[in-house]
């Protein structure tokens, strides 16, 4: 591969090590690398709470991962279990990125997630050290001194290389720094045979590649790229480029999605068995997503529903849940959209305990005005539309709980509780 015409820069991919757990450790006066602590969301007596973050020692000593369920976590006094505090994590994330912006221009700092950021150091690294490695150490030291947090840094000639260096090497290095370049791709990346460890390759994609006779990154790099693209589409071309460490993306150029959608999902606070309670939450989510779509003056031409079963129900049923979509005449009528969702649910649900509900609206078109139904009373349609608009304007001004259906007060309703959450989790700043 001729790399002469490929972009050559200096990029840092920086991860805040076990971010939520590290923040909680520091708040309690503990060393993040030595504390045995996990952050768990929605812990309850059903054992279905979710581990959002585990400290390095919790992972090492008890085999806990960031996707473990409560029933998989050993109940021992050695392990400190704490609830999430999203507002605190957001506050720390802002402070961390402020530090990063002291090393790069604002437009060269790209938050990738709440615990990862990409820094384009191409034009500024020489201001802070003799080598990119020296600058990475300086950034680590600055964050450690000011916030007490440990950071892991992947260094590459483009963002993809920096991400691979972070995930595959930095997290296992004693200095928590990994490097990758065009020149070292073959020696460092090609020998890897566990394809699921590679960023952007999940289990299904890895299985697909293996069916094609691709069992290592070397195999992926040496496959015919045109045949791979014909078999897998554009993702095939992207994977071939990844195997060679090629990434031509320009981070400063915003990418507009071809088919935008609006959606929301909830992990329920307990196993829901009663149809009325499940449909109550489904209705709440449907109306919430509709309100977001209204705000952008759009209509949906497709509704999608995803249902995740509780752990015991999934084991008994043999499925983890179901998902269905339905093309509809474009509308922004909340009651009509909820009715479509309820029909999808009633058609597919056969009594399993439900723990997760996801709703999305897609095939969006601009809302150019109310389209009257010839088979319904026109006056009633106009009144209903004005009523919904008034509700929406009141909620936009005074908050989502200013006006809400009385049904949300019934057992099983989650809207009022979730109104105070941040990112679906507790945003409070107390230890309780």
BAPA-125845 format. One record per residue (C-alpha): residue in one letter; x negated, y, z negated. Coordinates in nm, 3 decimals. Each point is the difference from the previous one (the first is absolute). Layout:
N
<drengu aa="A" east="X" north="Y" up="Z"/>
...
end
This chain:
432
<drengu aa="X" east="0.000" north="0.000" up="0.000"/>
<drengu aa="X" east="-0.137" north="0.341" up="0.101"/>
<drengu aa="X" east="0.056" north="0.233" up="-0.295"/>
<drengu aa="X" east="-0.159" north="0.303" up="0.169"/>
<drengu aa="X" east="0.332" north="0.164" up="0.083"/>
<drengu aa="X" east="0.174" north="-0.088" up="-0.325"/>
<drengu aa="X" east="0.051" north="0.263" up="-0.275"/>
<drengu aa="X" east="-0.293" north="0.014" up="-0.245"/>
<drengu aa="X" east="0.073" north="0.179" up="-0.326"/>
<drengu aa="X" east="-0.034" north="-0.042" up="-0.376"/>
<drengu aa="X" east="0.319" north="-0.106" up="-0.177"/>
<drengu aa="X" east="0.058" north="-0.088" up="-0.365"/>
<drengu aa="X" east="0.296" north="-0.211" up="-0.106"/>
<drengu aa="X" east="0.030" north="0.051" up="-0.375"/>
<drengu aa="X" east="0.211" north="-0.215" up="-0.230"/>
<drengu aa="X" east="0.073" north="0.076" up="-0.364"/>
<drengu aa="X" east="-0.074" north="-0.335" up="-0.159"/>
<drengu aa="X" east="0.314" north="-0.157" up="-0.156"/>
<drengu aa="X" east="0.144" north="0.351" up="0.000"/>
<drengu aa="X" east="0.314" north="-0.023" up="-0.217"/>
<drengu aa="X" east="-0.169" north="-0.234" up="-0.249"/>
<drengu aa="X" east="-0.312" north="0.219" up="-0.012"/>
<drengu aa="X" east="0.203" north="0.314" up="-0.069"/>
<drengu aa="X" east="0.189" north="-0.175" up="-0.280"/>
<drengu aa="X" east="-0.326" north="-0.129" up="-0.147"/>
<drengu aa="X" east="-0.156" north="0.347" up="-0.006"/>
<drengu aa="X" east="0.313" north="0.149" up="-0.159"/>
<drengu aa="X" east="-0.045" north="-0.253" up="-0.283"/>
<drengu aa="X" east="-0.373" north="0.066" up="-0.042"/>
<drengu aa="X" east="-0.098" north="-0.331" up="0.163"/>
<drengu aa="X" east="-0.265" north="-0.075" up="0.259"/>
<drengu aa="X" east="0.185" north="-0.082" up="0.327"/>
<drengu aa="X" east="-0.247" north="-0.276" up="0.086"/>
<drengu aa="X" east="0.024" north="-0.168" up="-0.342"/>
<drengu aa="X" east="0.365" north="0.049" up="-0.095"/>
<drengu aa="X" east="0.232" north="-0.301" up="0.039"/>
<drengu aa="X" east="0.312" north="0.185" up="0.113"/>
<drengu aa="X" east="0.280" north="-0.024" up="0.254"/>
<drengu aa="X" east="0.265" north="0.247" up="0.113"/>
<drengu aa="X" east="0.333" north="-0.181" up="0.034"/>
<drengu aa="X" east="0.322" north="0.133" up="0.145"/>
<drengu aa="X" east="0.346" north="-0.108" up="-0.119"/>
<drengu aa="X" east="-0.116" north="-0.259" up="-0.254"/>
<drengu aa="X" east="0.301" north="-0.185" up="-0.142"/>
<drengu aa="X" east="0.110" north="-0.328" up="-0.151"/>
<drengu aa="X" east="0.051" north="-0.162" up="0.342"/>
<drengu aa="X" east="-0.374" north="0.009" up="0.070"/>
<drengu aa="X" east="0.042" north="0.189" up="0.327"/>
<drengu aa="X" east="-0.206" north="0.309" up="-0.077"/>
<drengu aa="X" east="-0.264" north="0.090" up="0.259"/>
<drengu aa="X" east="-0.368" north="0.068" up="-0.071"/>
<drengu aa="X" east="-0.082" north="0.329" up="0.172"/>
<drengu aa="X" east="-0.365" north="0.006" up="-0.103"/>
<drengu aa="X" east="-0.242" north="-0.216" up="-0.196"/>
<drengu aa="X" east="-0.336" north="0.102" up="-0.141"/>
<drengu aa="X" east="-0.308" north="-0.186" up="0.130"/>
<drengu aa="X" east="-0.028" north="-0.195" up="-0.327"/>
<drengu aa="X" east="0.369" north="-0.099" up="0.011"/>
<drengu aa="X" east="-0.054" north="-0.135" up="0.350"/>
<drengu aa="X" east="-0.318" north="-0.182" up="-0.097"/>
<drengu aa="X" east="0.114" north="-0.154" up="-0.328"/>
<drengu aa="X" east="0.362" north="-0.084" up="0.081"/>
<drengu aa="X" east="0.012" north="-0.014" up="0.380"/>
<drengu aa="X" east="0.259" north="0.278" up="0.014"/>
<drengu aa="X" east="0.045" north="0.183" up="0.330"/>
<drengu aa="X" east="0.180" north="0.318" up="0.094"/>
<drengu aa="X" east="0.296" north="-0.201" up="0.130"/>
<drengu aa="X" east="0.039" north="-0.240" up="-0.292"/>
<drengu aa="X" east="0.341" north="-0.041" up="-0.159"/>
<drengu aa="X" east="0.067" north="0.021" up="-0.371"/>
<drengu aa="X" east="0.057" north="-0.375" up="-0.029"/>
<drengu aa="X" east="-0.352" north="-0.057" up="0.142"/>
<drengu aa="X" east="-0.168" north="0.219" up="-0.264"/>
<drengu aa="X" east="-0.127" north="-0.177" up="-0.313"/>
<drengu aa="X" east="0.148" north="0.142" up="-0.319"/>
<drengu aa="X" east="-0.306" north="0.059" up="-0.218"/>
<drengu aa="X" east="-0.098" north="0.275" up="-0.247"/>
<drengu aa="X" east="-0.321" north="0.053" up="0.199"/>
<drengu aa="X" east="0.199" north="0.136" up="0.293"/>
<drengu aa="X" east="0.140" north="0.354" up="-0.030"/>
<drengu aa="X" east="0.320" north="0.043" up="0.205"/>
<drengu aa="X" east="0.112" north="0.358" up="0.067"/>
<drengu aa="X" east="0.279" north="0.160" up="0.209"/>
<drengu aa="X" east="-0.082" north="0.219" up="0.301"/>
<drengu aa="X" east="-0.024" north="0.380" up="-0.020"/>
<drengu aa="X" east="0.018" north="0.117" up="0.359"/>
<drengu aa="X" east="-0.018" north="0.373" up="-0.073"/>
<drengu aa="X" east="-0.330" north="-0.055" up="-0.178"/>
<drengu aa="X" east="-0.141" north="-0.201" up="0.293"/>
<drengu aa="X" east="0.105" north="0.269" up="0.248"/>
<drengu aa="X" east="-0.166" north="0.263" up="-0.219"/>
<drengu aa="X" east="-0.326" north="-0.201" up="-0.005"/>
<drengu aa="X" east="0.019" north="-0.063" up="0.375"/>
<drengu aa="X" east="0.023" north="0.375" up="0.063"/>
<drengu aa="X" east="-0.297" north="0.060" up="-0.230"/>
<drengu aa="X" east="-0.206" north="-0.266" up="0.181"/>
<drengu aa="X" east="0.074" north="0.141" up="0.344"/>
<drengu aa="X" east="-0.090" north="0.346" up="-0.128"/>
<drengu aa="X" east="-0.344" north="-0.139" up="-0.081"/>
<drengu aa="X" east="-0.023" north="-0.158" up="0.345"/>
<drengu aa="X" east="0.079" north="0.338" up="0.159"/>
<drengu aa="X" east="-0.307" north="0.145" up="-0.165"/>
<drengu aa="X" east="-0.202" north="-0.228" up="0.230"/>
<drengu aa="X" east="0.198" north="0.045" up="0.323"/>
<drengu aa="X" east="0.224" north="0.261" up="0.162"/>
<drengu aa="X" east="0.367" north="-0.033" up="-0.087"/>
<drengu aa="X" east="0.082" north="-0.124" up="0.351"/>
<drengu aa="X" east="-0.258" north="-0.281" up="-0.034"/>
<drengu aa="X" east="0.157" north="-0.155" up="-0.313"/>
<drengu aa="X" east="0.278" north="-0.245" up="0.078"/>
<drengu aa="X" east="0.187" north="-0.163" up="-0.291"/>
<drengu aa="X" east="0.072" north="-0.355" up="0.118"/>
<drengu aa="X" east="0.203" north="-0.110" up="-0.301"/>
<drengu aa="X" east="0.032" north="0.098" up="-0.365"/>
<drengu aa="X" east="-0.333" north="-0.170" up="-0.074"/>
<drengu aa="X" east="-0.191" north="0.025" up="0.329"/>
<drengu aa="X" east="-0.128" north="0.290" up="0.211"/>
<drengu aa="X" east="-0.196" north="0.032" up="0.323"/>
<drengu aa="X" east="-0.270" north="0.266" up="0.017"/>
<drengu aa="X" east="-0.146" north="0.106" up="0.336"/>
<drengu aa="X" east="-0.351" north="0.084" up="-0.121"/>
<drengu aa="X" east="-0.144" north="0.037" up="0.351"/>
<drengu aa="X" east="-0.053" north="0.375" up="-0.025"/>
<drengu aa="X" east="-0.065" north="0.043" up="-0.372"/>
<drengu aa="X" east="-0.195" north="-0.290" up="-0.149"/>
<drengu aa="X" east="-0.339" north="0.167" up="0.060"/>
<drengu aa="X" east="0.102" north="0.278" up="-0.238"/>
<drengu aa="X" east="0.005" north="-0.239" up="-0.296"/>
<drengu aa="X" east="-0.273" north="-0.261" up="0.046"/>
<drengu aa="X" east="-0.275" north="-0.150" up="0.212"/>
<drengu aa="X" east="0.214" north="-0.295" up="0.112"/>
<drengu aa="X" east="0.372" north="-0.086" up="0.005"/>
<drengu aa="X" east="-0.076" north="-0.258" up="-0.269"/>
<drengu aa="X" east="-0.137" north="0.273" up="-0.230"/>
<drengu aa="X" east="0.311" north="0.211" up="0.060"/>
<drengu aa="X" east="0.227" north="-0.295" up="-0.080"/>
<drengu aa="X" east="-0.178" north="-0.049" up="-0.332"/>
<drengu aa="X" east="0.037" north="0.371" up="-0.075"/>
<drengu aa="X" east="0.376" north="-0.012" up="0.065"/>
<drengu aa="X" east="0.033" north="-0.306" up="-0.224"/>
<drengu aa="X" east="-0.194" north="0.172" up="-0.278"/>
<drengu aa="X" east="0.208" north="0.319" up="0.027"/>
<drengu aa="X" east="0.331" north="-0.187" up="-0.026"/>
<drengu aa="X" east="-0.133" north="-0.210" up="-0.286"/>
<drengu aa="X" east="-0.122" north="0.304" up="-0.197"/>
<drengu aa="X" east="0.311" north="0.212" up="0.052"/>
<drengu aa="X" east="0.275" north="-0.261" up="-0.018"/>
<drengu aa="X" east="-0.156" north="-0.316" up="-0.140"/>
<drengu aa="X" east="0.106" north="-0.202" up="0.304"/>
<drengu aa="X" east="-0.214" north="-0.242" up="0.199"/>
<drengu aa="X" east="0.016" north="0.029" up="0.378"/>
<drengu aa="X" east="-0.093" north="-0.245" up="0.273"/>
<drengu aa="X" east="-0.136" north="0.135" up="0.329"/>
<drengu aa="X" east="-0.009" north="-0.156" up="0.346"/>
<drengu aa="X" east="-0.224" north="0.177" up="0.252"/>
<drengu aa="X" east="0.036" north="-0.043" up="0.375"/>
<drengu aa="X" east="-0.045" north="0.175" up="0.333"/>
<drengu aa="X" east="0.378" north="0.015" up="0.042"/>
<drengu aa="X" east="0.303" north="-0.044" up="-0.231"/>
<drengu aa="X" east="0.049" north="-0.369" up="0.083"/>
<drengu aa="X" east="-0.360" north="-0.084" up="-0.087"/>
<drengu aa="X" east="0.029" north="0.198" up="-0.324"/>
<drengu aa="X" east="0.314" north="-0.194" up="-0.094"/>
<drengu aa="X" east="-0.162" north="-0.337" up="0.074"/>
<drengu aa="X" east="-0.312" north="0.102" up="-0.196"/>
<drengu aa="X" east="0.220" north="0.097" up="-0.296"/>
<drengu aa="X" east="0.211" north="-0.315" up="-0.008"/>
<drengu aa="X" east="-0.264" north="-0.259" up="0.084"/>
<drengu aa="X" east="-0.322" north="0.130" up="-0.154"/>
<drengu aa="X" east="0.035" north="0.304" up="-0.227"/>
<drengu aa="X" east="0.241" north="-0.165" up="-0.244"/>
<drengu aa="X" east="-0.255" north="-0.277" up="-0.060"/>
<drengu aa="X" east="-0.313" north="0.218" up="-0.014"/>
<drengu aa="X" east="-0.156" north="0.093" up="-0.334"/>
<drengu aa="X" east="-0.007" north="0.367" up="0.110"/>
<drengu aa="X" east="0.353" north="-0.027" up="0.140"/>
<drengu aa="X" east="-0.125" north="0.119" up="0.342"/>
<drengu aa="X" east="0.012" north="-0.186" up="0.331"/>
<drengu aa="X" east="-0.126" north="0.100" up="0.343"/>
<drengu aa="X" east="0.081" north="-0.109" up="0.353"/>
<drengu aa="X" east="-0.104" north="0.122" up="0.344"/>
<drengu aa="X" east="0.024" north="-0.103" up="0.363"/>
<drengu aa="X" east="-0.343" north="-0.161" up="-0.034"/>
<drengu aa="X" east="0.099" north="-0.217" up="-0.299"/>
<drengu aa="X" east="0.346" north="-0.116" up="0.112"/>
<drengu aa="X" east="-0.127" north="-0.328" up="0.145"/>
<drengu aa="X" east="-0.211" north="-0.094" up="-0.302"/>
<drengu aa="X" east="0.245" north="0.110" up="-0.270"/>
<drengu aa="X" east="0.348" north="-0.047" up="0.144"/>
<drengu aa="X" east="-0.015" north="-0.274" up="0.261"/>
<drengu aa="X" east="-0.089" north="-0.285" up="-0.241"/>
<drengu aa="X" east="0.326" north="0.056" up="-0.196"/>
<drengu aa="X" east="0.246" north="-0.288" up="0.038"/>
<drengu aa="X" east="0.274" north="0.105" up="-0.242"/>
<drengu aa="X" east="0.179" north="0.233" up="0.238"/>
<drengu aa="X" east="0.255" north="0.108" up="-0.261"/>
<drengu aa="X" east="-0.277" north="0.190" up="-0.180"/>
<drengu aa="X" east="-0.031" north="0.231" up="0.298"/>
<drengu aa="X" east="0.196" north="0.323" up="-0.017"/>
<drengu aa="X" east="0.317" north="-0.013" up="0.219"/>
<drengu aa="X" east="-0.004" north="-0.382" up="0.033"/>
<drengu aa="X" east="0.274" north="-0.165" up="-0.205"/>
<drengu aa="X" east="0.083" north="-0.367" up="-0.038"/>
<drengu aa="X" east="0.229" north="-0.014" up="0.302"/>
<drengu aa="X" east="-0.248" north="0.179" up="0.226"/>
<drengu aa="X" east="-0.281" north="-0.225" up="-0.123"/>
<drengu aa="X" east="0.212" north="-0.309" up="0.070"/>
<drengu aa="X" east="0.074" north="0.132" up="0.350"/>
<drengu aa="X" east="-0.370" north="0.055" up="0.065"/>
<drengu aa="X" east="-0.084" north="-0.349" up="-0.125"/>
<drengu aa="X" east="0.255" north="-0.150" up="0.239"/>
<drengu aa="X" east="-0.196" north="0.174" up="0.276"/>
<drengu aa="X" east="-0.323" north="-0.164" up="-0.118"/>
<drengu aa="X" east="-0.129" north="0.312" up="-0.178"/>
<drengu aa="X" east="-0.134" north="-0.109" up="-0.341"/>
<drengu aa="X" east="-0.257" north="0.269" up="-0.073"/>
<drengu aa="X" east="-0.072" north="0.363" up="0.079"/>
<drengu aa="X" east="-0.268" north="-0.126" up="0.240"/>
<drengu aa="X" east="0.268" north="-0.191" up="0.190"/>
<drengu aa="X" east="0.214" north="0.313" up="0.005"/>
<drengu aa="X" east="-0.287" north="0.212" up="0.134"/>
<drengu aa="X" east="-0.075" north="-0.249" up="0.279"/>
<drengu aa="X" east="0.354" north="-0.065" up="0.122"/>
<drengu aa="X" east="0.122" north="0.141" up="0.331"/>
<drengu aa="X" east="0.163" north="0.329" up="-0.110"/>
<drengu aa="X" east="0.244" north="0.003" up="0.294"/>
<drengu aa="X" east="0.127" north="-0.347" up="-0.080"/>
<drengu aa="X" east="0.029" north="0.091" up="-0.369"/>
<drengu aa="X" east="0.202" north="0.312" up="0.085"/>
<drengu aa="X" east="0.225" north="-0.199" up="0.231"/>
<drengu aa="X" east="0.065" north="-0.247" up="-0.283"/>
<drengu aa="X" east="0.036" north="0.244" up="-0.292"/>
<drengu aa="X" east="0.073" north="0.336" up="0.158"/>
<drengu aa="X" east="-0.171" north="0.320" up="-0.108"/>
<drengu aa="X" east="-0.093" north="-0.154" up="-0.336"/>
<drengu aa="X" east="-0.221" north="-0.245" up="0.190"/>
<drengu aa="X" east="-0.201" north="0.284" up="0.153"/>
<drengu aa="X" east="-0.027" north="0.168" up="-0.339"/>
<drengu aa="X" east="-0.129" north="-0.317" up="-0.167"/>
<drengu aa="X" east="-0.261" north="-0.050" up="0.271"/>
<drengu aa="X" east="-0.120" north="0.358" up="-0.051"/>
<drengu aa="X" east="-0.006" north="-0.054" up="-0.377"/>
<drengu aa="X" east="-0.227" north="-0.304" up="0.040"/>
<drengu aa="X" east="-0.249" north="0.224" up="0.179"/>
<drengu aa="X" east="0.039" north="0.285" up="-0.252"/>
<drengu aa="X" east="0.158" north="0.233" up="0.255"/>
<drengu aa="X" east="0.243" north="0.269" up="-0.116"/>
<drengu aa="X" east="0.075" north="0.292" up="0.232"/>
<drengu aa="X" east="0.271" north="0.156" up="-0.217"/>
<drengu aa="X" east="-0.016" north="0.371" up="-0.069"/>
<drengu aa="X" east="0.121" north="0.055" up="-0.356"/>
<drengu aa="X" east="0.085" north="0.365" up="0.058"/>
<drengu aa="X" east="0.249" north="-0.093" up="0.272"/>
<drengu aa="X" east="0.344" north="-0.073" up="-0.144"/>
<drengu aa="X" east="0.166" north="-0.315" up="0.132"/>
<drengu aa="X" east="0.371" north="0.022" up="0.069"/>
<drengu aa="X" east="0.185" north="-0.332" up="-0.042"/>
<drengu aa="X" east="0.199" north="-0.115" up="0.303"/>
<drengu aa="X" east="0.300" north="-0.116" up="-0.199"/>
<drengu aa="X" east="0.037" north="0.172" up="-0.333"/>
<drengu aa="X" east="0.230" north="-0.138" up="-0.265"/>
<drengu aa="X" east="0.127" north="0.088" up="-0.345"/>
<drengu aa="X" east="0.004" north="-0.256" up="-0.276"/>
<drengu aa="X" east="-0.023" north="-0.083" up="-0.367"/>
<drengu aa="X" east="-0.045" north="-0.314" up="-0.204"/>
<drengu aa="X" east="0.040" north="-0.096" up="-0.363"/>
<drengu aa="X" east="-0.131" north="-0.276" up="-0.221"/>
<drengu aa="X" east="0.297" north="-0.052" up="-0.230"/>
<drengu aa="X" east="-0.052" north="0.021" up="-0.378"/>
<drengu aa="X" east="0.129" north="-0.356" up="-0.043"/>
<drengu aa="X" east="0.142" north="-0.288" up="0.202"/>
<drengu aa="X" east="0.335" north="0.103" up="0.151"/>
<drengu aa="X" east="0.250" north="-0.285" up="0.034"/>
<drengu aa="X" east="0.333" north="0.179" up="0.028"/>
<drengu aa="X" east="0.104" north="0.110" up="0.347"/>
<drengu aa="X" east="0.160" north="0.321" up="-0.131"/>
<drengu aa="X" east="-0.325" north="0.110" up="-0.169"/>
<drengu aa="X" east="-0.213" north="-0.081" up="0.305"/>
<drengu aa="X" east="0.235" north="0.190" up="0.228"/>
<drengu aa="X" east="0.004" north="0.295" up="-0.242"/>
<drengu aa="X" east="-0.378" north="0.039" up="0.031"/>
<drengu aa="X" east="0.016" north="-0.060" up="0.374"/>
<drengu aa="X" east="0.256" north="0.281" up="0.029"/>
<drengu aa="X" east="-0.219" north="0.234" up="-0.209"/>
<drengu aa="X" east="-0.305" north="-0.065" up="0.216"/>
<drengu aa="X" east="0.200" north="0.036" up="0.320"/>
<drengu aa="X" east="0.134" north="0.340" up="-0.102"/>
<drengu aa="X" east="-0.344" north="0.112" up="-0.116"/>
<drengu aa="X" east="-0.154" north="-0.085" up="0.338"/>
<drengu aa="X" east="0.292" north="0.167" up="0.177"/>
<drengu aa="X" east="-0.067" north="0.321" up="-0.195"/>
<drengu aa="X" east="-0.362" north="0.000" up="0.115"/>
<drengu aa="X" east="0.113" north="-0.047" up="0.360"/>
<drengu aa="X" east="0.253" north="0.285" up="-0.036"/>
<drengu aa="X" east="-0.276" north="0.229" up="-0.122"/>
<drengu aa="X" east="-0.175" north="-0.049" up="0.334"/>
<drengu aa="X" east="0.324" north="0.034" up="0.199"/>
<drengu aa="X" east="-0.012" north="-0.346" up="0.154"/>
<drengu aa="X" east="0.225" north="-0.295" up="0.071"/>
<drengu aa="X" east="-0.088" north="-0.370" up="-0.013"/>
<drengu aa="X" east="0.065" north="-0.256" up="0.270"/>
<drengu aa="X" east="-0.122" north="-0.300" up="-0.197"/>
<drengu aa="X" east="0.037" north="-0.112" up="-0.362"/>
<drengu aa="X" east="-0.229" north="-0.257" up="-0.163"/>
<drengu aa="X" east="0.036" north="-0.185" up="-0.329"/>
<drengu aa="X" east="-0.260" north="-0.206" up="-0.183"/>
<drengu aa="X" east="0.083" north="-0.212" up="-0.304"/>
<drengu aa="X" east="-0.265" north="-0.162" up="-0.219"/>
<drengu aa="X" east="0.101" north="-0.286" up="-0.227"/>
<drengu aa="X" east="-0.106" north="-0.037" up="-0.362"/>
<drengu aa="X" east="-0.289" north="-0.241" up="-0.062"/>
<drengu aa="X" east="0.212" north="-0.293" up="-0.120"/>
<drengu aa="X" east="0.256" north="0.052" up="0.276"/>
<drengu aa="X" east="-0.273" north="0.010" up="0.264"/>
<drengu aa="X" east="-0.147" north="-0.329" up="-0.122"/>
<drengu aa="X" east="0.342" north="-0.166" up="0.003"/>
<drengu aa="X" east="0.108" north="0.144" up="0.336"/>
<drengu aa="X" east="-0.331" north="-0.049" up="0.180"/>
<drengu aa="X" east="0.014" north="0.358" up="0.131"/>
<drengu aa="X" east="-0.125" north="0.319" up="-0.159"/>
<drengu aa="X" east="0.298" north="0.190" up="0.136"/>
<drengu aa="X" east="0.143" north="0.119" up="0.328"/>
<drengu aa="X" east="0.001" north="0.306" up="0.226"/>
<drengu aa="X" east="0.242" north="0.100" up="0.273"/>
<drengu aa="X" east="0.053" north="0.296" up="0.230"/>
<drengu aa="X" east="0.302" north="0.126" up="0.189"/>
<drengu aa="X" east="0.020" north="0.239" up="0.295"/>
<drengu aa="X" east="0.285" north="0.247" up="-0.043"/>
<drengu aa="X" east="0.151" north="0.305" up="0.161"/>
<drengu aa="X" east="-0.218" north="0.290" up="-0.121"/>
<drengu aa="X" east="0.144" north="0.153" up="-0.316"/>
<drengu aa="X" east="-0.096" north="0.189" up="-0.314"/>
<drengu aa="X" east="0.316" north="-0.088" up="-0.190"/>
<drengu aa="X" east="-0.112" north="-0.136" up="-0.336"/>
<drengu aa="X" east="0.307" north="-0.213" up="-0.063"/>
<drengu aa="X" east="-0.018" north="-0.155" up="0.347"/>
<drengu aa="X" east="-0.370" north="-0.081" up="-0.042"/>
<drengu aa="X" east="0.063" north="-0.155" up="-0.341"/>
<drengu aa="X" east="0.280" north="-0.211" up="0.148"/>
<drengu aa="X" east="-0.240" north="-0.136" up="0.264"/>
<drengu aa="X" east="-0.250" north="-0.087" up="-0.275"/>
<drengu aa="X" east="0.263" north="-0.173" up="-0.209"/>
<drengu aa="X" east="0.111" north="-0.207" up="0.300"/>
<drengu aa="X" east="-0.359" north="-0.108" up="0.065"/>
<drengu aa="X" east="-0.037" north="-0.100" up="-0.364"/>
<drengu aa="X" east="0.329" north="-0.190" up="-0.024"/>
<drengu aa="X" east="-0.073" north="-0.188" up="0.320"/>
<drengu aa="X" east="-0.339" north="-0.131" up="-0.119"/>
<drengu aa="X" east="0.015" north="-0.023" up="-0.381"/>
<drengu aa="X" east="0.108" north="-0.331" up="-0.152"/>
<drengu aa="X" east="-0.026" north="0.069" up="-0.372"/>
<drengu aa="X" east="-0.376" north="0.012" up="-0.062"/>
<drengu aa="X" east="-0.137" north="0.221" up="-0.278"/>
<drengu aa="X" east="-0.128" north="0.324" up="0.153"/>
<drengu aa="X" east="-0.304" north="0.194" up="-0.118"/>
<drengu aa="X" east="-0.087" north="0.227" up="0.293"/>
<drengu aa="X" east="0.209" north="0.210" up="0.241"/>
<drengu aa="X" east="-0.133" north="0.195" up="0.300"/>
<drengu aa="X" east="0.202" north="0.224" up="0.232"/>
<drengu aa="X" east="-0.112" north="0.185" up="0.311"/>
<drengu aa="X" east="0.162" north="0.197" up="0.281"/>
<drengu aa="X" east="-0.170" north="0.023" up="0.339"/>
<drengu aa="X" east="0.067" north="0.083" up="0.367"/>
<drengu aa="X" east="0.032" north="0.360" up="-0.112"/>
<drengu aa="X" east="0.150" north="0.271" up="0.220"/>
<drengu aa="X" east="0.059" north="0.371" up="-0.068"/>
<drengu aa="X" east="0.330" north="0.085" up="-0.163"/>
<drengu aa="X" east="0.159" north="0.226" up="0.259"/>
<drengu aa="X" east="0.338" north="0.013" up="-0.173"/>
<drengu aa="X" east="0.285" north="-0.215" up="-0.128"/>
<drengu aa="X" east="0.124" north="-0.256" up="0.252"/>
<drengu aa="X" east="0.369" north="-0.058" up="-0.072"/>
<drengu aa="X" east="0.150" north="-0.347" up="0.012"/>
<drengu aa="X" east="0.312" north="0.002" up="0.220"/>
<drengu aa="X" east="0.155" north="-0.276" up="-0.208"/>
<drengu aa="X" east="-0.014" north="0.192" up="-0.329"/>
<drengu aa="X" east="0.164" north="0.318" up="-0.123"/>
<drengu aa="X" east="-0.212" north="0.292" up="0.121"/>
<drengu aa="X" east="0.089" north="0.226" up="-0.295"/>
<drengu aa="X" east="-0.102" north="-0.267" up="-0.250"/>
<drengu aa="X" east="-0.332" north="-0.055" up="0.180"/>
<drengu aa="X" east="-0.081" north="0.371" up="-0.010"/>
<drengu aa="X" east="0.086" north="0.024" up="-0.370"/>
<drengu aa="X" east="-0.210" north="-0.306" up="-0.085"/>
<drengu aa="X" east="-0.295" north="0.142" up="0.191"/>
<drengu aa="X" east="0.024" north="0.339" up="-0.178"/>
<drengu aa="X" east="0.031" north="-0.177" up="-0.334"/>
<drengu aa="X" east="-0.318" north="-0.201" up="0.059"/>
<drengu aa="X" east="-0.186" north="0.315" up="0.107"/>
<drengu aa="X" east="0.101" north="0.183" up="-0.316"/>
<drengu aa="X" east="-0.118" north="-0.291" up="-0.216"/>
<drengu aa="X" east="-0.329" north="-0.006" up="0.185"/>
<drengu aa="X" east="-0.058" north="0.374" up="-0.042"/>
<drengu aa="X" east="0.075" north="-0.014" up="-0.375"/>
<drengu aa="X" east="-0.244" north="-0.290" up="-0.049"/>
<drengu aa="X" east="-0.265" north="0.176" up="0.206"/>
<drengu aa="X" east="0.027" north="0.308" up="-0.223"/>
<drengu aa="X" east="0.054" north="-0.153" up="-0.344"/>
<drengu aa="X" east="-0.143" north="-0.352" up="0.027"/>
<drengu aa="X" east="0.128" north="-0.343" up="0.092"/>
<drengu aa="X" east="0.177" north="-0.050" up="-0.333"/>
<drengu aa="X" east="0.199" north="0.324" up="0.020"/>
<drengu aa="X" east="0.280" north="-0.194" up="0.172"/>
<drengu aa="X" east="0.016" north="-0.376" up="0.018"/>
<drengu aa="X" east="0.265" north="-0.273" up="0.039"/>
<drengu aa="X" east="0.156" north="-0.112" up="-0.329"/>
<drengu aa="X" east="-0.083" north="-0.357" up="0.104"/>
<drengu aa="X" east="-0.367" north="0.074" up="-0.079"/>
<drengu aa="X" east="0.100" north="0.001" up="-0.368"/>
<drengu aa="X" east="0.108" north="-0.363" up="0.026"/>
<drengu aa="X" east="-0.220" north="-0.286" up="-0.115"/>
<drengu aa="X" east="-0.259" north="-0.075" up="0.265"/>
<drengu aa="X" east="-0.028" north="0.353" up="0.139"/>
<drengu aa="X" east="-0.358" north="0.121" up="0.043"/>
<drengu aa="X" east="0.035" north="0.344" up="0.159"/>
<drengu aa="X" east="-0.001" north="0.204" up="-0.321"/>
<drengu aa="X" east="-0.299" north="-0.182" up="-0.145"/>
<drengu aa="X" east="-0.200" north="0.015" up="0.322"/>
<drengu aa="X" east="0.064" north="0.374" up="0.038"/>
<drengu aa="X" east="-0.262" north="0.056" up="-0.270"/>
<drengu aa="X" east="-0.261" north="-0.234" up="0.152"/>
<drengu aa="X" east="-0.302" north="0.096" up="0.209"/>
<drengu aa="X" east="-0.080" north="-0.228" up="0.290"/>
<drengu aa="X" east="0.244" north="-0.254" up="-0.144"/>
<drengu aa="X" east="-0.181" north="-0.016" up="-0.334"/>
<drengu aa="X" east="-0.005" north="0.174" up="-0.336"/>
<drengu aa="X" east="-0.146" north="0.348" up="0.030"/>
<drengu aa="X" east="-0.023" north="0.075" up="-0.373"/>
<drengu aa="X" east="-0.312" north="0.103" up="-0.183"/>
<drengu aa="X" east="0.031" north="-0.193" up="-0.324"/>
<drengu aa="X" east="-0.146" north="-0.331" up="-0.110"/>
<drengu aa="X" east="0.341" north="-0.152" up="-0.067"/>
end
